[in-house]
């Protein structure tokens, strides 16, 4: 049976080194006409939730999502050079994505809180976009709740690749929210301790497979293959 592998982006595949929070701050200012008093709270959240929480913390009404999405896209446009200069693809990322792209038993895409345009900017900065099928991923515009993104990706991938509705799904991410989204949807999860949450926190959230990083390409591919074959 094929396997659907869905990757988080920030702090799982790349380190954005503050560019993300600058994007949220710029979008907030463009919409609210004032500077944000505090940075966006991001870890594992979707863009819908991040921006809604920013407005609520400032005692402001949340603008229509179409306006928020447009502001986010405008704030993220052209940030590739900033990402290359300040950020990086995390160790092992390129190797494992390339290895997975070369197999016939898995579909590899993203499940990310970023809107699609900004996800592309971040991945394109490090030439990772060519190693994933981004047309079938799930993005921050699709749901406020991260767990809700799993059904979106499953539907898109199923339609594009002709896969059965019970095709197994694996989420790869760095936060307890990634783990919780997997557990809530009956998905497998690989938690990677490359963000602010340590390995113990990820285990306590319910992850059975916790890695320090993505450097063991062969080991991770073997683990994914075992889930594909049942």
Backbone torsions as a table, in degrees:
resi	resn	phi	psi	omega
1	UNK	NA	137.2	176.1
2	UNK	-64.0	165.6	-179.8
3	UNK	-126.6	138.9	173.8
4	UNK	-101.2	119.7	-179.7
5	UNK	-113.5	121.0	-175.2
6	UNK	-118.2	120.1	-173.8
7	UNK	-101.1	132.9	163.6
8	UNK	-70.2	161.2	-177.9
9	UNK	-106.7	-65.9	-173.5
10	UNK	-68.4	125.5	178.3
11	UNK	70.3	3.1	171.6
12	UNK	-111.0	-55.2	176.8
13	UNK	-96.4	-34.7	-177.7
14	UNK	-135.5	160.3	167.7
15	UNK	-107.8	118.9	-176.0
16	UNK	-90.8	-9.0	173.0
17	UNK	51.7	43.9	174.3
18	UNK	92.0	-8.8	-179.0
19	UNK	-62.9	-39.6	-179.9
20	UNK	-57.9	-47.5	-177.0
21	UNK	-67.8	-29.3	174.0
22	UNK	-66.6	-38.1	178.1
23	UNK	-63.3	-45.8	179.3
24	UNK	-63.6	-41.8	-179.8
25	UNK	-63.3	-42.5	-179.7
26	UNK	-66.1	-40.9	178.9
27	UNK	-65.0	-41.8	178.8
28	UNK	-61.2	-46.4	-178.9
29	UNK	-62.6	-41.1	180.0
30	UNK	-62.1	-35.3	-177.4
31	UNK	-87.4	-39.1	-173.3
32	UNK	-92.6	-18.7	-178.1
33	UNK	73.1	20.8	177.8
34	UNK	-151.9	158.9	177.4
35	UNK	-75.0	148.7	174.3
36	UNK	-72.7	138.0	-179.8
37	UNK	-77.7	-16.2	-178.6
38	UNK	-152.6	156.0	-177.9
39	UNK	-69.4	158.5	176.8
40	UNK	-61.9	144.9	172.9
41	UNK	-94.8	115.6	-165.7
42	UNK	-114.0	-37.7	-163.0
43	UNK	-45.1	106.1	175.2
44	UNK	79.2	-0.4	-178.0
45	UNK	-88.4	160.2	174.7
46	UNK	-90.4	159.5	179.0
47	UNK	-57.7	-36.8	177.3
48	UNK	-58.5	-45.7	-177.8
49	UNK	-73.4	-41.8	-179.0
50	UNK	-57.5	-49.3	-176.6
51	UNK	-71.2	-38.7	177.8
52	UNK	-61.0	-42.2	-179.8
53	UNK	-66.3	-35.9	178.3
54	UNK	-61.1	-45.8	-179.8
55	UNK	-66.3	-41.2	-179.2
56	UNK	-64.9	-39.1	178.9
57	UNK	-64.3	-25.7	178.3
58	UNK	-93.1	5.3	179.8
59	UNK	70.0	27.4	-177.4
60	UNK	-112.5	153.3	174.5
61	UNK	-70.3	144.1	179.4
62	UNK	-79.6	124.6	179.6
63	UNK	-66.4	163.2	174.4
64	UNK	-55.9	143.9	-175.1
65	UNK	-58.2	-36.1	-178.7
66	UNK	-58.9	-38.3	177.3
67	UNK	-69.1	-41.6	179.6
68	UNK	-63.5	-45.8	-179.2
69	UNK	-61.1	-41.4	179.2
70	UNK	-64.4	-41.5	178.8
71	UNK	-65.5	-39.6	177.6
72	UNK	-64.0	-43.6	-179.4
73	UNK	-64.2	-41.9	178.8
74	UNK	-65.0	-38.2	179.6
75	UNK	-70.2	-29.3	-178.3
76	UNK	-89.1	-17.1	-175.6
77	UNK	-62.1	133.5	174.7
78	UNK	76.3	15.2	-178.3
79	UNK	-88.4	8.6	-178.5
80	UNK	-58.2	-44.3	-177.9
81	UNK	-63.4	-40.1	177.0
82	UNK	-61.5	-41.7	179.9
83	UNK	-65.4	-42.5	179.3
84	UNK	-65.1	-39.1	-176.3
85	UNK	-72.8	-39.2	-173.4
86	UNK	-105.2	-27.8	-175.3
87	UNK	-105.5	-163.5	-179.4
88	UNK	-169.2	157.0	165.3
89	UNK	-75.1	133.6	-176.7
90	UNK	-70.5	154.0	-176.3
91	UNK	-55.3	132.3	177.4
92	UNK	87.7	-14.1	-175.4
93	UNK	-58.2	-54.5	-175.0
94	UNK	-61.3	-41.1	-176.4
95	UNK	-66.2	-44.1	-176.9
96	UNK	-73.7	-36.5	176.9
97	UNK	-65.5	-39.7	178.3
98	UNK	-65.2	-42.2	179.6
99	UNK	-63.3	-42.4	-178.1
100	UNK	-70.7	-33.1	178.3
101	UNK	-65.1	-19.9	-176.9
102	UNK	-93.4	3.4	-179.3
103	UNK	-102.0	160.1	-179.2
104	UNK	-105.0	8.0	-176.8
105	UNK	-112.0	10.2	-178.7
106	UNK	-145.9	147.4	168.6
107	UNK	-109.2	126.5	-173.9
108	UNK	-114.6	118.5	179.7
109	UNK	-142.5	-159.1	-177.2
110	UNK	-122.9	150.8	166.3
111	UNK	-130.8	103.0	-168.4
112	UNK	-136.4	149.5	174.7
113	UNK	-74.2	-14.2	178.9
114	UNK	-69.8	147.8	166.7
115	UNK	-65.6	159.0	-172.9
116	UNK	-59.0	-41.5	-177.3
117	UNK	-62.1	-42.2	-178.5
118	UNK	-77.3	-29.9	172.4
119	UNK	-60.7	-42.7	179.0
120	UNK	-64.4	-42.3	177.8
121	UNK	-56.9	-46.8	-176.3
122	UNK	-66.4	-43.2	-179.7
123	UNK	-72.4	-38.3	-179.3
124	UNK	-65.8	-29.3	178.7
125	UNK	-58.1	-28.2	-177.6
126	UNK	-119.4	17.8	178.1
127	UNK	57.5	33.2	178.1
128	UNK	-92.6	-17.9	-176.9
129	UNK	-60.9	-29.6	-177.6
130	UNK	-75.3	-9.0	-178.0
131	UNK	-100.2	3.0	-177.3
132	UNK	-133.9	151.4	173.0
133	UNK	-91.9	92.9	-175.3
134	UNK	-77.4	-12.5	-179.0
135	UNK	-70.4	-18.3	-175.6
136	UNK	-116.0	11.7	-179.7
137	UNK	-77.7	175.9	176.0
138	UNK	-118.1	137.7	-168.0
139	UNK	-130.7	170.9	-175.3
140	UNK	-62.7	-17.5	176.3
141	UNK	-79.4	-16.2	-170.8
142	UNK	-81.8	-24.0	-178.6
143	UNK	-165.9	147.9	173.1
144	UNK	-76.2	-29.8	-177.1
145	UNK	-94.9	128.6	-176.7
146	UNK	-61.5	-39.4	179.7
147	UNK	-60.8	-31.7	178.7
148	UNK	-64.7	-20.0	179.7
149	UNK	-72.1	-23.4	-176.6
150	UNK	-63.9	-45.9	179.4
151	UNK	-63.5	-35.5	179.1
152	UNK	-63.2	-49.0	180.0
153	UNK	-64.8	-41.7	-180.0
154	UNK	-60.4	-42.7	-179.5
155	UNK	-65.4	-44.9	-178.2
156	UNK	-64.9	-43.8	-179.1
157	UNK	-69.5	-41.0	178.0
158	UNK	-59.1	-43.0	-179.8
159	UNK	-68.6	-40.0	-176.2
160	UNK	-74.5	-35.3	-173.3
161	UNK	-109.5	-1.1	-179.8
162	UNK	67.8	35.3	-177.7
163	UNK	-91.7	151.5	178.7
164	UNK	-68.1	155.3	-177.9
165	UNK	-66.6	-18.5	179.4
166	UNK	-100.5	16.6	175.5
167	UNK	-57.9	128.5	-177.6
168	UNK	-64.0	145.6	-178.2
169	UNK	-120.6	140.6	174.0
170	UNK	-124.2	129.0	171.8
171	UNK	-100.3	137.3	175.2
172	UNK	-119.3	118.0	-176.8
173	UNK	-158.7	176.2	-170.8
174	UNK	-115.9	4.6	-176.1
175	UNK	-126.5	159.8	173.5
176	UNK	-56.7	-30.3	177.9
177	UNK	-64.0	-35.0	174.7
178	UNK	-63.7	-44.0	179.6
179	UNK	-63.1	-47.0	-178.9
180	UNK	-61.6	-38.4	178.8
181	UNK	-64.0	-39.1	178.2
182	UNK	-66.2	-47.6	-177.9
183	UNK	-63.8	-36.4	-178.0
184	UNK	-71.1	-19.8	-175.7
185	UNK	-115.2	9.6	179.6
186	UNK	69.5	24.8	179.8
187	UNK	-94.8	158.0	168.9
188	UNK	-78.9	163.1	179.2
189	UNK	-145.2	139.5	167.9
190	UNK	-114.5	113.3	179.2
191	UNK	-96.0	135.0	-176.4
192	UNK	-120.0	124.4	-174.8
193	UNK	-86.3	57.9	-179.1
194	UNK	-112.2	3.9	177.2
195	UNK	-109.7	-147.3	-177.3
196	UNK	-82.1	-15.8	-178.6
197	UNK	-95.2	128.7	-179.4
198	UNK	-78.7	172.9	-177.3
199	UNK	-59.2	-40.2	-178.6
200	UNK	-65.0	-41.3	177.6
201	UNK	-61.2	-39.7	-179.1
202	UNK	-68.7	-38.0	175.7
203	UNK	-65.2	-43.4	179.9
204	UNK	-63.1	-27.6	176.7
205	UNK	-73.4	-16.0	176.6
206	UNK	120.5	4.0	-179.8
207	UNK	-76.0	128.6	176.5
208	UNK	-87.2	-31.8	178.3
209	UNK	-108.1	113.6	179.5
210	UNK	-127.4	125.3	-178.4
211	UNK	-115.2	150.2	176.4
212	UNK	-71.9	-27.7	-179.7
213	UNK	-168.2	-169.1	-178.4
214	UNK	-104.4	22.1	-172.1
215	UNK	-74.5	-25.7	-179.1
216	UNK	-87.1	79.5	-176.6
217	UNK	-58.4	-50.3	-176.8
218	UNK	-60.9	-42.6	-179.1
219	UNK	-65.1	-41.9	-179.4
220	UNK	-69.6	-41.8	177.7
221	UNK	-62.4	-38.6	178.1
222	UNK	-63.0	-42.9	179.3
223	UNK	-63.3	-45.2	179.5
224	UNK	-63.8	-40.3	-180.0
225	UNK	-63.0	-36.4	-179.7
226	UNK	-64.6	-35.2	177.4
227	UNK	-73.1	-30.8	178.7
228	UNK	-69.7	-34.3	-176.8
229	UNK	-92.6	-9.3	177.9
230	UNK	73.8	NA	NA
